[in-house]
């Protein structure tokens, strides 16, 4: 399971676009001022419950404990997307 909650004015517009089949990743910043993030886990969304201030996803975590360092390219927020075919993303979030 994965859950994102927010207060008014949060990332609700992007979160409401999450659909079954989307890829989701748990990532961590490498530190203040660093240009990389660490991809920890990657999963496929299998179910979605969309509430007024939460999105809860059932996720099949298909790649875990990766510790894959990749360029952040500005992907520091909790949620991004939908994302079109960007070559570095395909490499960073490959299964």
DSSP file (Angstrom, degrees, kcal/mol; ACC not computed):
  #  RESIDUE AA STRUCTURE BP1 BP2  ACC     N-H-->O    O-->H-N    N-H-->O    O-->H-N    TCO  KAPPA ALPHA  PHI   PSI    X-CA   Y-CA   Z-CA
    1    1 A X              0   0    0      0, 0.0     2,-0.3     0, 0.0    57,-0.2   0.000 360.0 360.0 360.0 150.2    0.0    0.0    0.0
    2    2 A X  E     -A   57   0A   0     55,-2.2    55,-3.5     2,-0.0     2,-0.4  -0.993 360.0-170.0-141.6 138.3    1.1    3.6   -0.6
    3    3 A X  E     -A   56   0A   0     -2,-0.3     2,-0.4    53,-0.2    53,-0.2  -0.993  10.4-170.5-135.8 139.0   -0.8    6.7    0.6
    4    4 A X  E     +A   55   0A   0     51,-2.5    51,-2.2    -2,-0.4     2,-0.3  -0.995  13.2 177.3-126.1 125.0   -0.4   10.4   -0.1
    5    5 A X  E     +A   54   0A   0     -2,-0.4     2,-0.3    49,-0.2    49,-0.2  -0.882   2.7 175.0-122.8 158.1   -2.3   12.9    2.0
    6    6 A X        -     0   0    0     47,-1.8     2,-0.2    -2,-0.3     3,-0.1  -0.980  27.8-117.0-155.2 162.9   -2.3   16.7    1.9
    7    7 A X    >   -     0   0    0     -2,-0.3     3,-1.8     1,-0.2     5,-0.2  -0.542  65.2 -57.5 -94.3 170.1   -3.9   19.8    3.3
    8    8 A X  T 3  S+     0   0    0      1,-0.3    -1,-0.2    -2,-0.2     3,-0.1  -0.191 129.9  27.4 -50.3 132.5   -5.8   22.2    1.1
    9    9 A X  T 3  S+     0   0    0      1,-0.2    -1,-0.3    -3,-0.1    -2,-0.0   0.472  95.7 127.1  91.3   3.2   -3.6   23.5   -1.7
   10   10 A X  S <  S-     0   0    0     -3,-1.8     2,-0.7     1,-0.1     3,-0.5   0.144  82.1 -65.3 -78.3-161.1   -1.5   20.3   -1.8
   11   11 A X  S  > S+     0   0    0      1,-0.2     4,-2.5    -6,-0.1     3,-0.3  -0.027  84.2 130.3 -82.5  34.8   -0.7   18.0   -4.7
   12   12 A X  H  >  +     0   0    0     -2,-0.7     4,-2.3     1,-0.2    -1,-0.2   0.839  64.9  56.6 -61.6 -36.0   -4.3   16.9   -5.2
   13   13 A X  H  4 S+     0   0    0     -3,-0.5     4,-0.3     1,-0.2    -1,-0.2   0.923 114.5  38.0 -63.9 -43.9   -4.5   17.6   -9.0
   14   14 A X  H >4 S+     0   0    0     -3,-0.3     3,-1.5     1,-0.2     4,-0.2   0.904 115.0  54.0 -72.0 -41.1   -1.5   15.3   -9.7
   15   15 A X  H >< S+     0   0    0     -4,-2.5     3,-1.6     1,-0.3    -2,-0.2   0.875 102.0  58.3 -62.2 -37.0   -2.5   12.7   -7.1
   16   16 A X  T 3< S+     0   0    0     -4,-2.3    -1,-0.3     1,-0.3    -2,-0.2   0.621  97.3  63.9 -69.3 -11.4   -6.0   12.4   -8.6
   17   17 A X  T <  S+     0   0    0     -3,-1.5    -1,-0.3    -4,-0.3     2,-0.2   0.467  73.1 116.1 -90.2  -2.6   -4.4   11.4  -12.0
   18   18 A X    <   +     0   0    0     -3,-1.6     2,-0.3    -4,-0.2    63,-0.0  -0.508  45.8 179.2 -68.7 131.7   -2.8    8.2  -10.5
   19   19 A X    >   -     0   0    0     -2,-0.2     3,-2.0    28,-0.0    26,-0.2  -0.871  37.3 -77.8-131.9 162.9   -4.4    5.2  -12.3
   20   20 A X  T 3  S+     0   0    0     -2,-0.3    26,-0.2     1,-0.2     3,-0.1  -0.378 118.0  30.0 -57.6 134.9   -4.1    1.4  -12.3
   21   21 A X  T 3  S+     0   0    0     24,-3.1    -1,-0.2     1,-0.4    25,-0.1   0.194  87.9 130.9  96.3 -14.9   -1.0    0.4  -14.2
   22   22 A X    <   -     0   0    0     -3,-2.0    23,-3.0    23,-0.1     2,-0.4  -0.358  58.9-120.1 -68.0 151.5    1.0    3.5  -13.4
   23   23 A X  E     -B   44   0A   0     21,-0.2     2,-0.4    -3,-0.1    21,-0.2  -0.754  29.8-169.6 -91.8 141.0    4.5    3.1  -12.1
   24   24 A X  E     -B   43   0A   0     19,-2.8    19,-3.1    -2,-0.4     2,-0.4  -0.971   1.6-164.2-132.0 145.7    5.3    4.5   -8.6
   25   25 A X  E     -B   42   0A   0     -2,-0.4     2,-0.6    17,-0.2    17,-0.2  -0.979  17.8-142.6-133.4 144.3    8.6    4.9   -6.9
   26   26 A X  E     +B   41   0A   0     15,-2.4    14,-2.9    -2,-0.4    15,-1.4  -0.930  36.7 174.3 -99.5 122.9    9.8    5.5   -3.4
   27   27 A X  E     -B   39   0A   0     -2,-0.6     2,-0.4    12,-0.2    12,-0.2  -0.839  21.4-151.9-129.5 164.4   12.8    7.8   -3.5
   28   28 A X  E     -B   38   0A   0     10,-2.0    10,-3.1    -2,-0.3     2,-0.1  -0.999  23.4-117.0-137.8 139.4   15.1    9.7   -1.1
   29   29 A X  E     -B   37   0A   0     -2,-0.4     8,-0.2     8,-0.2     3,-0.1  -0.468  18.9-137.1 -69.2 147.2   17.0   12.9   -1.5
   30   30 A X        -     0   0    0      6,-1.5     2,-0.2     1,-0.3    -1,-0.1   0.539  65.7 -66.8 -83.7  -7.8   20.8   12.4   -1.3
   31   31 A X  S >  S-     0   0    0      5,-0.2     3,-2.2     3,-0.2    -1,-0.3  -0.566  71.1 -45.3 136.3 159.8   21.2   15.6    0.9
   32   32 A X  T 3  S+     0   0    0      1,-0.3     3,-0.1    -2,-0.2     0, 0.0  -0.321 125.8   9.6 -59.0 129.8   20.8   19.3    0.7
   33   33 A X  T 3  S+     0   0    0      1,-0.3    -1,-0.3    -2,-0.0     2,-0.2   0.396  95.6 132.7  82.7  -3.6   22.4   20.7   -2.4
   34   34 A X    <   -     0   0    0     -3,-2.2    -1,-0.3     1,-0.1    -3,-0.2  -0.535  51.8-147.7 -81.4 148.8   23.0   17.3   -4.0
   35   35 A X  S    S+     0   0    0     -2,-0.2    37,-2.5    -3,-0.1    38,-0.5   0.258  72.6  74.7 -98.9  11.2   22.0   16.8   -7.6
   36   36 A X  E     - C   0  71A   0     35,-0.3    -6,-1.5    -5,-0.2     2,-0.3  -0.871  56.9-160.0-123.3 156.9   21.0   13.1   -7.2
   37   37 A X  E     -BC  29  70A   0     33,-2.6    33,-2.6    -2,-0.3     2,-0.5  -0.872  21.2-126.4-122.6 162.5   18.1   11.1   -5.6
   38   38 A X  E     -BC  28  69A   0    -10,-3.1   -10,-2.0    -2,-0.3     2,-0.6  -0.956  13.3-145.7-114.0 120.5   18.2    7.5   -4.6
   39   39 A X  E     +BC  27  68A   0     29,-3.3    29,-2.4    -2,-0.5    28,-0.5  -0.760  24.1 171.4 -83.8 120.1   15.4    5.2   -6.0
   40   40 A X  E     +     0   0A   0    -14,-2.9    26,-2.7    -2,-0.6     2,-0.3   0.861  59.5   6.0 -97.8 -45.0   14.6    2.7   -3.2
   41   41 A X  E     -B   26   0A   0    -15,-1.4   -15,-2.4    23,-0.2     2,-0.4  -0.990  55.7-161.2-143.5 147.6   11.5    0.8   -4.5
   42   42 A X  E     +BD  25  63A   0     21,-3.0    21,-2.2    -2,-0.3    20,-0.6  -0.998  19.3 168.7-131.0 136.3    9.5    0.7   -7.7
   43   43 A X  E     -BD  24  61A   0    -19,-3.1   -19,-2.8    -2,-0.4     2,-0.5  -0.902  32.4-120.1-141.2 170.2    6.0   -0.7   -8.0
   44   44 A X  E     -BD  23  60A   0     16,-1.9    16,-2.7    -2,-0.3     2,-0.3  -0.954  34.2-118.7-113.2 129.5    2.9   -0.9  -10.3
   45   45 A X  E     + D   0  59A   0    -23,-3.0   -24,-3.1    -2,-0.5    14,-0.2  -0.529  33.8 173.5 -70.4 125.2   -0.4    0.5   -9.1
   46   46 A X  E     +     0   0A   0     12,-3.6     2,-0.3     1,-0.4    13,-0.2   0.593  66.3   7.9-107.1 -18.4   -3.0   -2.3   -8.8
   47   47 A X  E     - D   0  58A   0     11,-1.3    11,-2.2   -28,-0.1     2,-0.4  -0.972  62.0-156.1-162.0 151.2   -5.8   -0.3   -7.2
   48   48 A X  E     - D   0  57A   0     -2,-0.3     2,-0.5     9,-0.2     9,-0.2  -0.997   6.9-169.7-138.4 132.5   -6.6    3.3   -6.3
   49   49 A X  E     - D   0  56A   0      7,-2.7     7,-2.5    -2,-0.4     2,-0.6  -0.988  15.8-161.5-117.0 119.3   -9.0    5.0   -3.8
   50   50 A X  E     + D   0  55A   0     -2,-0.5     5,-0.2     5,-0.2     2,-0.2  -0.906  14.6 173.0-108.1 119.1   -9.3    8.7   -4.4
   51   51 A X        -     0   0    0      3,-3.0    -2,-0.0    -2,-0.6   -35,-0.0  -0.510  48.6 -94.6-111.7 180.0  -10.6   10.8   -1.4
   52   52 A X  S    S+     0   0    0      1,-0.2     3,-0.1    -2,-0.2   -40,-0.1   0.791 122.2  11.3 -70.3 -27.2  -10.9   14.5   -1.0
   53   53 A X  S    S+     0   0    0      1,-0.1   -47,-1.8   -45,-0.0     2,-0.3   0.221 125.6  52.1-136.0  15.8   -7.5   14.8    0.8
   54   54 A X  E     -A    5   0A   0    -49,-0.2    -3,-3.0     2,-0.0     2,-0.4  -0.993  51.0-159.1-148.3 152.3   -5.9   11.4    0.3
   55   55 A X  E     -AD   4  50A   0    -51,-2.2   -51,-2.5    -2,-0.3     2,-0.5  -0.986  15.2-169.0-129.8 125.8   -5.0    8.9   -2.4
   56   56 A X  E     -AD   3  49A   0     -7,-2.5    -7,-2.7    -2,-0.4     2,-0.4  -0.964   6.3-168.3-116.8 128.3   -4.4    5.3   -1.3
   57   57 A X  E     -AD   2  48A   0    -55,-3.5   -55,-2.2    -2,-0.5     2,-0.6  -0.943  22.1-140.8-120.5 136.3   -2.9    2.9   -3.8
   58   58 A X  E     - D   0  47A   0    -11,-2.2   -12,-3.6    -2,-0.4   -11,-1.3  -0.851  36.4-167.2 -85.3 125.7   -2.6   -0.9   -3.7
   59   59 A X  E     - D   0  45A   0     -2,-0.6     2,-0.9   -14,-0.2   -14,-0.2  -0.950  28.2-144.8-125.8 135.3    0.9   -1.4   -5.2
   60   60 A X  E     - D   0  44A   0    -16,-2.7   -16,-1.9    -2,-0.4     2,-1.4  -0.859  24.1-148.1 -92.1 102.2    2.7   -4.5   -6.4
   61   61 A X  E     + D   0  43A   0     -2,-0.9   -18,-0.3   -18,-0.2     3,-0.1  -0.582  27.5 169.3 -76.9  94.8    6.3   -3.6   -5.3
   62   62 A X  E     +     0   0A   0     -2,-1.4     2,-0.4   -20,-0.6   -19,-0.2   0.677  65.8  35.5 -86.9 -19.4    8.2   -5.4   -8.1
   63   63 A X  E    S+ D   0  42A   0    -21,-2.2   -21,-3.0    -3,-0.1     2,-0.3  -0.949  75.3 173.4-136.9 115.4   11.6   -4.0   -7.4
   64   64 A X        +     0   0    0     -2,-0.4   -23,-0.2   -23,-0.2   -24,-0.0  -0.831  55.0  19.1-124.5 159.6   12.7   -3.4   -3.8
   65   65 A X  S    S+     0   0    0     -2,-0.3    -1,-0.2   -25,-0.2   -24,-0.2   0.877  72.8 148.1  53.4  44.7   15.9   -2.4   -2.0
   66   66 A X        -     0   0    0    -26,-2.7   -26,-0.2    -3,-0.2     3,-0.1   0.929  32.0-166.3 -75.5 -47.7   17.4   -0.9   -5.1
   67   67 A X        +     0   0    0    -28,-0.5     2,-0.7     1,-0.2   -27,-0.2   0.935  24.3 171.1  53.2  49.5   19.5    2.0   -3.7
   68   68 A X  E     -C   39   0A   0    -29,-2.4   -29,-3.3    24,-0.1     2,-0.5  -0.827  24.0-149.5 -95.9 112.0   19.8    3.3   -7.3
   69   69 A X  E     +C   38   0A   0     -2,-0.7     2,-0.3   -31,-0.2   -31,-0.2  -0.699  27.8 163.3 -83.5 127.4   21.4    6.8   -7.5
   70   70 A X  E     -C   37   0A   0    -33,-2.6   -33,-2.6    -2,-0.5     2,-0.1  -0.945  46.4 -84.7-139.2 158.2   20.2    8.9  -10.4
   71   71 A X  E     -C   36   0A   0     -2,-0.3   -35,-0.3   -35,-0.2    21,-0.1  -0.410  34.7-142.3 -61.0 140.0   20.2   12.5  -11.4
   72   72 A X    >   -     0   0    0    -37,-2.5     3,-2.3     2,-0.1    -1,-0.1   0.878  14.9-168.7 -75.2 -37.3   17.2   14.3   -9.7
   73   73 A X  T 3  S-     0   0    0    -38,-0.5    -1,-0.1     1,-0.3   -37,-0.1   0.810  77.5 -53.2  49.4  33.1   16.4   16.6  -12.7
   74   74 A X  T 3  S+     0   0    0      1,-0.1     2,-1.8   -39,-0.1     3,-0.5   0.508 100.9 135.3  86.1   5.1   14.1   18.5  -10.3
   75   75 A X    <   +     0   0    0     -3,-2.3    -1,-0.1     1,-0.2    -2,-0.1  -0.447  25.9 119.9 -86.8  65.1   12.1   15.4   -9.2
   76   76 A X        +     0   0    0     -2,-1.8    -1,-0.2     3,-0.1   -47,-0.1   0.648  45.7  93.7-100.4 -20.0   12.1   16.3   -5.5
   77   77 A X  S    S-     0   0    0     -3,-0.5     3,-0.1     1,-0.1    -3,-0.0  -0.125  86.4-108.7 -71.5 170.4    8.4   16.6   -4.8
   78   78 A X  S    S+     0   0    0      1,-0.2     2,-0.4     0, 0.0    -1,-0.1   0.820  99.9  23.2 -68.2 -32.1    6.2   13.8   -3.5
   79   79 A X        +     0   0    0      2,-0.0     2,-0.3   -75,-0.0    -1,-0.2  -0.997  61.2 172.2-143.1 142.1    4.4   13.3   -6.8
   80   80 A X        -     0   0    0     -2,-0.4     3,-0.2   -66,-0.1     2,-0.2  -0.949  30.5 -33.5-138.5 156.7    5.2   14.0  -10.5
   81   81 A X        -     0   0    0      1,-0.4     2,-0.2    -2,-0.3   -64,-0.1  -0.513  39.3-113.9 117.2 179.0    3.4   13.1  -13.7
   82   82 A X        -     0   0    0     -2,-0.2     2,-0.4   -65,-0.1    -1,-0.4   0.522  67.8-163.2 -63.7 147.9    2.0   11.9  -15.7
   83   83 A X        -     0   0    0     -3,-0.2     3,-0.1    -2,-0.2     2,-0.0  -0.886   7.5-141.5-110.8 132.9    5.4   11.9  -17.4
   84   84 A X        -     0   0    0     -2,-0.4     2,-0.9     1,-0.1    -1,-0.0  -0.196  52.0 -57.9 -80.8-179.3    6.0   11.4  -21.1
   85   85 A X        +     0   0    0      4,-0.1     2,-0.5     3,-0.0    -1,-0.1  -0.468  64.3 167.6 -67.9 100.1    8.8    9.4  -22.5
   86   86 A X    >>  -     0   0    0     -2,-0.9     4,-1.8     1,-0.1     3,-1.0  -0.978  33.9-137.9-115.9 119.4   11.9   11.0  -21.2
   87   87 A X  H 3> S+     0   0    0     -2,-0.5     4,-1.4     1,-0.3     5,-0.1   0.838 100.8  49.2 -50.0 -45.2   15.1    8.9  -21.7
   88   88 A X  H 3> S+     0   0    0      1,-0.2     4,-2.6     2,-0.2    -1,-0.3   0.842 108.4  55.2 -67.9 -29.6   16.7    9.5  -18.3
   89   89 A X  H <> S+     0   0    0     -3,-1.0     4,-2.8     2,-0.2    -1,-0.2   0.904 103.3  54.9 -66.1 -40.5   13.4    8.6  -16.6
   90   90 A X  H  < S+     0   0    0     -4,-1.8    -1,-0.2     1,-0.2    -2,-0.2   0.888 113.2  42.6 -59.3 -38.2   13.3    5.3  -18.4
   91   91 A X  H >< S+     0   0    0     -4,-1.4     3,-0.9     2,-0.2    -2,-0.2   0.914 115.6  47.9 -73.5 -44.3   16.8    4.5  -17.0
   92   92 A X  H 3< S+     0   0    0     -4,-2.6    -2,-0.2     1,-0.2    -3,-0.2   0.877 121.3  34.4 -65.8 -38.9   16.1    5.8  -13.5
   93   93 A X  T 3< S+     0   0    0     -4,-2.8    -1,-0.2    -5,-0.2    -2,-0.2   0.084  84.4 136.2-108.9  22.9   12.8    4.0  -13.0
   94   94 A X    <         0   0    0     -3,-0.9    -3,-0.1     1,-0.1    -4,-0.0  -0.334 360.0 360.0 -67.1 152.6   13.5    0.8  -15.0
   95   95 A X              0   0    0     -2,-0.0    -1,-0.1   -33,-0.0   -53,-0.1   0.439 360.0 360.0 -89.5 360.0   12.4   -2.5  -13.4
